[in-house]
Amino acid sequence: MAQADIAAAPVHHQRGSPFEVLRVAFDKRETYGLAAALGIDHPRTWTARTAAEAGALPLPYPVILKPAVREADNALTVAKAWRVDDAAALEARFAEAAALLDPAELLIQELVPGGGEAQFSYAALCDAGRPLATLHARRTRQYPPDFGRASTYVESIDCPEIVGPAERLLAEVGFTGLVEVEFKRDPRDGRYLLLDVNPRVWGWHGLCQRAGVDFPYLAWRLARGESVPATRAATGVRWVRLSTDLPTSLREIAGRRMSAGSYLRSLRGPRAAAIFALDDPLPAVIELPMLVSTVLRRRLRGDVV
């Protein structure tokens, strides 16, 4: 029988146990189960044992099909999620995904409208669940726009709505180390929904140092048992990966979802570059051929570029 909502499943964890802490972050079934237990909003999520059960669920289409865990690269884990618009499409997609993953590891989730502009992050260095240094960010532009595999433009902001939920979850598991907790704002009701917990350094971490929070240095101090001063990032700092942000933005401009003027204005102010640095230009020099190679490989595999 299909499970109506994964949030109803009980979650068992031991506060402070490294294995359980990582499992809550690694397995989205655990993530959403704990969120439900703590009263943290998250997208409605369902499971099914078979494609037929998935197709029979009374769902609010469109929905997405996504993996609960990512242990290996395949068509679904690389794409992050597949959008499905009706029961027949879900049944077909579920069968396709079940050939790649254990069906128990497949999640069916409501599609929350919006792209990167609706995605927010609470980044922190914690000690036993207590935040020592923090930054709030909006992942304003990403590629692809819907289920972004990578951010292309990120801003440091003040977003008090995500602080309470993120800190409750981190305190509950007694998290220690660097972490990024991702949320998406639902434009239908304004709620901030928990998406992911990433217990690692995130792609746009270069923004944080420019905004006044040097996470690698502070994490080094914590690992050495030294004091870590309470630190909060400045707002209004931008991080840009120009090699992917420019083509992403050109598509938005061509589709009249963004003006050229607004794009240029977004590049003003304090900014951190994702790749280029005057004291170490080599990564920027080799990025272009690497991008070309990646695009060619994806085209040969038939993937979406």
C-alpha positions in Angstrom: 0.0 0.0 0.0 1.4 3.4 -0.9 2.3 5.7 2.0 0.2 8.8 2.1 2.8 11.1 3.5 6.4 10.2 4.5 6.2 12.9 7.2 4.0 10.5 9.3 6.9 8.0 9.6 8.5 8.0 13.1 12.2 9.0 13.3 14.6 7.5 15.8 17.9 9.2 16.5 20.3 9.6 19.3 21.4 13.2 19.9 25.1 13.7 19.2 25.7 10.3 17.6 27.8 11.1 14.5 26.2 8.3 12.5 22.7 9.4 13.2 23.6 13.1 12.6 24.9 12.3 9.1 22.0 9.9 8.4 19.5 12.7 9.0 21.3 14.8 6.4 22.1 12.0 4.0 18.7 10.4 3.8 15.8 12.8 2.9 13.3 10.3 4.5 15.1 10.9 7.8 15.3 14.7 7.1 11.6 15.1 6.5 10.6 12.7 9.2 12.6 14.7 11.8 11.3 18.0 10.4 7.7 16.7 10.9 8.5 15.7 14.5 9.9 19.2 15.2 7.1 21.0 13.4 9.3 22.4 10.6 7.5 23.0 7.3 8.6 20.9 4.3 7.1 19.9 1.0 4.5 17.2 1.1 6.2 13.9 0.3 4.9 10.4 -0.6 6.4 7.0 -1.2 5.2 3.9 -3.1 6.4 0.4 -3.6 5.6 0.0 -7.2 4.9 2.1 -10.3 1.2 1.1 -10.2 0.9 2.3 -6.6 2.6 5.6 -7.5 0.2 6.2 -10.3 -2.8 5.4 -8.1 -1.9 8.1 -5.5 -4.3 11.1 -5.4 -1.6 13.7 -5.9 -1.7 17.5 -6.5 0.0 17.4 -9.9 2.5 18.5 -11.0 4.9 16.7 -8.6 8.5 15.7 -8.7 10.2 12.3 -8.4 13.5 12.5 -6.5 16.0 10.2 -4.8 16.0 9.9 -1.0 19.8 9.3 -1.1 22.5 9.8 -3.6 25.1 7.0 -3.5 25.9 6.8 -7.2 25.5 8.9 -10.3 22.6 7.9 -12.6 20.1 9.7 -14.7 17.9 10.6 -11.7 20.6 11.5 -9.2 22.4 13.7 -11.7 19.2 15.5 -12.7 18.2 15.8 -8.9 14.5 15.4 -9.8 12.1 14.6 -12.6 9.0 16.7 -13.0 5.8 14.7 -13.8 2.5 16.2 -14.7 0.0 13.4 -14.4 -0.6 9.9 -13.1 0.4 8.1 -16.3 3.7 10.0 -16.5 4.4 9.3 -12.9 3.8 5.6 -13.4 6.2 5.5 -16.3 8.8 7.6 -14.6 8.6 5.6 -11.4 9.2 2.4 -13.4 12.2 4.1 -15.1 13.6 5.3 -11.7 13.0 1.9 -10.1 15.4 0.4 -12.6 18.1 2.7 -11.3 17.3 2.8 -7.5 15.6 0.7 -4.9 11.9 1.8 -5.1 12.1 2.4 -1.3 14.6 5.2 -2.0 12.2 7.1 -4.3 10.3 10.1 -3.1 7.3 11.7 -4.7 7.1 15.3 -3.7 4.8 18.3 -4.4 6.3 20.8 -6.8 6.8 24.1 -5.1 6.7 26.9 -7.6 9.7 29.1 -8.2 13.3 28.9 -9.2 16.5 30.0 -7.5 15.0 33.4 -6.5 12.8 31.4 -4.0 15.6 29.3 -2.5 17.3 30.3 0.7 20.1 28.9 2.7 21.2 29.1 6.4 24.9 28.4 6.5 26.6 27.9 9.8 29.5 26.6 11.8 28.1 24.7 14.8 29.4 23.2 18.0 27.1 20.5 19.4 24.1 22.1 17.8 25.0 25.7 18.8 25.6 28.1 15.9 28.9 30.0 16.2 29.1 31.7 12.9 26.2 32.2 10.5 25.2 33.6 7.0 21.8 33.8 5.3 21.8 33.6 1.5 19.4 33.7 -1.4 20.4 31.5 -4.4 19.0 34.0 -6.8 20.1 32.3 -10.0 21.0 28.7 -10.6 21.4 26.2 -13.5 19.1 24.7 -14.5 16.6 27.2 -13.3 14.1 24.7 -11.9 16.1 22.0 -10.2 19.5 23.7 -10.1 22.5 21.5 -10.1 24.6 24.5 -9.2 24.2 28.1 -8.1 25.4 30.8 -10.5 24.5 33.9 -8.5 24.1 34.1 -4.7 23.5 37.0 -2.3 24.0 37.4 1.4 20.7 38.6 3.0 18.8 38.8 6.2 16.2 36.1 6.4 14.9 35.6 9.9 12.2 33.2 8.8 14.7 30.4 8.3 16.7 30.9 11.5 14.3 29.2 13.9 13.6 26.1 11.8 17.3 25.6 10.9 18.6 26.1 14.5 15.9 23.8 16.0 16.9 21.0 13.6 20.6 21.4 14.2 20.2 21.6 18.0 18.0 18.5 18.0 20.8 16.4 16.4 23.6 18.2 18.1 25.3 19.0 14.9 29.0 19.9 14.9 30.9 21.4 11.9 30.0 23.2 8.7 26.4 22.9 7.4 24.1 24.5 4.9 20.3 24.1 5.5 18.3 24.8 2.3 14.7 26.2 2.2 12.3 27.2 -0.5 9.7 29.9 -0.1 6.3 28.8 -1.3 4.8 31.8 -3.1 1.3 30.3 -2.5 1.3 30.9 1.2 4.7 32.5 2.1 6.0 29.5 4.1 9.7 28.5 4.0 9.9 24.8 3.3 12.9 22.7 4.3 14.5 21.0 1.3 18.0 19.7 2.3 20.6 19.6 4.9 24.2 19.6 3.5 26.8 18.7 6.2 29.7 19.9 4.0 31.2 22.9 2.4 28.8 24.3 -0.2 29.7 25.5 -3.7 29.3 29.3 -3.1 31.3 29.3 0.2 33.6 32.0 -1.3 30.8 34.5 -0.7 31.1 34.0 3.1 34.6 35.2 3.5 33.8 38.3 1.4 30.8 38.9 3.7 33.0 38.7 6.8 32.7 35.0 7.9 35.8 33.0 7.1 34.2 29.6 7.6 37.3 27.4 6.8 39.4 29.4 9.2 36.8 29.3 11.9 36.3 25.6 11.4 40.0 25.1 11.8 39.9 27.0 15.1 37.0 24.8 16.3 38.9 21.6 15.3 41.9 22.7 17.3 39.8 23.4 20.4 40.3 27.2 20.1 37.6 29.7 20.8 35.5 30.8 17.9 34.1 34.3 18.1 30.3 34.7 17.4 30.2 36.0 13.8 27.3 37.1 11.5 27.8 37.8 7.8 27.2 41.2 6.3 24.3 41.5 3.9 24.3 42.7 0.3 27.4 40.8 -0.8 27.2 38.8 -4.1 28.9 35.7 -5.4 29.0 35.1 -9.2 30.2 32.3 -11.3 30.2 34.3 -14.5 30.9 31.4 -16.9 27.5 29.8 -16.0 25.7 32.9 -14.8 26.0 34.8 -18.0 24.5 32.1 -20.3 21.8 31.4 -17.7 20.9 35.1 -17.6 21.0 35.4 -21.4 18.3 32.7 -21.5 16.2 34.7 -19.0 16.7 37.9 -21.0 15.8 36.2 -24.3 12.6 34.8 -22.6 11.8 38.3 -21.3 11.9 37.1 -17.7 14.8 39.5 -17.0 16.0 42.8 -18.5 19.6 43.4 -19.5 19.6 46.4 -17.2 18.5 44.4 -14.2 21.2 41.8 -14.9 23.9 44.5 -15.0 22.6 46.1 -11.9 22.8 42.8 -10.1 26.6 42.8 -10.6 27.1 46.0 -8.7 28.3 46.3 -5.1 30.6 44.0 -3.1 31.1 40.8 -5.0 33.1 37.6 -4.8 34.1 35.7 -7.9 33.6 32.0 -7.9 36.7 31.1 -9.9 38.8 34.1 -10.7 41.4 35.4 -8.3 44.4 37.7 -9.0 46.7 35.7 -6.8 45.7 32.3 -8.3 44.4 32.8 -11.9 45.0 29.2 -13.1 41.5 27.9 -12.2 39.9 30.6 -14.3 42.2 29.9 -17.2 41.3 26.2 -17.3 37.6 26.5 -16.5 36.5 27.3 -20.1 37.9 24.2 -21.7 36.6 22.1 -18.8 33.1 23.6 -19.3 33.3 22.8 -23.1 34.3 19.3 -22.3 31.4 18.8 -19.8 28.9 20.2 -22.3 30.1 17.8 -25.0 30.0 14.8 -22.7 26.4 15.6 -21.7 25.3 16.1 -25.3 26.8 12.7 -26.3 24.9 11.1 -23.4 21.7 12.8 -24.4 21.5 14.7 -21.1 20.0 18.2 -20.8 22.8 20.7 -21.0 
